[in-house]
Amino acid sequence: MTTRNLPLVAMLTHSAALSGAELLVARVAAARVETEVIVVLGEHGPLESLLSGLGVEHEVVALDPSVTEHAADAAGGLLAKGVSTLRSTRALARRLRDVGADVVVTHSAKAHVYGGLAGRLARIPVVAYVHDVVGAAGASRANTLVLRAALTTLPAARIANSRTTARSLGRSGPAPAVIGCPVDLPDQAAPSAPGPFTIGMVGRLTRWKGQDIAVRAFAAARALGLDPDARLRLIGAAHFGTDDHHAAELHTLVTELDLTAVVEFRGHRQDVDAEISACDLLVHASRRPEPFGQVVTEAMALGRPVIAADAGGPAEVLTHGEDGLLVRPGDVDALAHAILRLAGDEQERNRLARNGRHSAARYATPHIVAQIERVLVSAAR
């Protein structure tokens, strides 16, 4: 316990990259009220600078490189690296005891395994904060089995970022608290973006995120009469060294569709809010159900209308026709017509944007962090 007599929460993630779960860790840690927080990373990386800038206490308990490598088979791979995983788990358990953690929160598939084991070894309650759909397409059977076993047996409590994620956990284990992701809600919507009509898409350049679907839909919308000066802005980069081939394919597709003058590859950007604010419309086009889809609520909070795939978290956040538009995942034609509909109707864009800001208030950071802290404080007792 700390001098303020607040529970000390150790938030664990194996990665120090600036991805969705890691950004959430930073946001929650900076906004906590009823707890003290230390973020424990398994590697060095850009998340350290972000945490420092926010004044969040953090440290690196360096894991064996074979544990932190960013492979798709995240949790299952730890089973094959038994000795390295055991060594990392013991080192982490010692450090958790040394810092006096009252509760451990795991924030990634690998952390659910090694962090959950470390918490148990240190006799500290574990809360699994699940950000991804367990057993999603692309995950190996071994990965799913190991992760599901860890999430069932190790934590004292679980948090899921959506009903979609909660359902993927199955019926065994502690009943998950469904708590959406926090979003900073500015006092006013971002001012209108100058220049040509711009459609934005934010996300890692990986196939399941569907940037190619957005590119094809943009091309189809142009063929149907979209202003030829309109732009498509892709914000994000290939991560973890596994998506470079897909990024190259996207560039090739843009060239083949003769869109190089109107499609912008913005790469990774620190200030995503500024990038979204520079757009008139945000598109989300994931092929498979998104666990939550933080970029959707971020755009809503900034007063930008959203078109999203009708699956997973975004389908729980948005009500079609009221605070955004939903289209069938992977349906290029439906997305093209939705783009064309909003591009040609400023009044409709403004209506959806106003309603979207109202809906985004449900996920305002203070409100969501209070819900999270209630779970953590309860687990620490």
Secondary structure, 3 states (H helix, E strand, C coil): CCCCCCCEEEEEECCCCCCHHHHHHHHHHHHCCCCEEEEEECCCCHHHHHHHHHCCCEEECCCCHHHHCCCCCHHHHHHHCHHHHHHHHHHHHHHHHHHCCCEEEECCHHHHHHHHHHHHHCCCCEEEEECCCCCCCCCCHHHHHHHHHHHHHCCCEEEECCHHHHHHCCCCCCCCEECCCCECCCCCCCCCCCCCCEEEEECCCCHHHCHHHHHHHHHHHHHCCCCCCCEEEEEECCCCCCCHHHHHHHHHHHHHCCCCCCEEEEECCCCHHHHHHCCCEEECCCCCCCCCCHHHHHHHHCCCCEEEECCHHHHHHCCECCCEEEECCCCHHHHHHHHHHHHCCHHHHHHHHHHHHHHHHHHEHHHHHHHHHHHHHHHHC
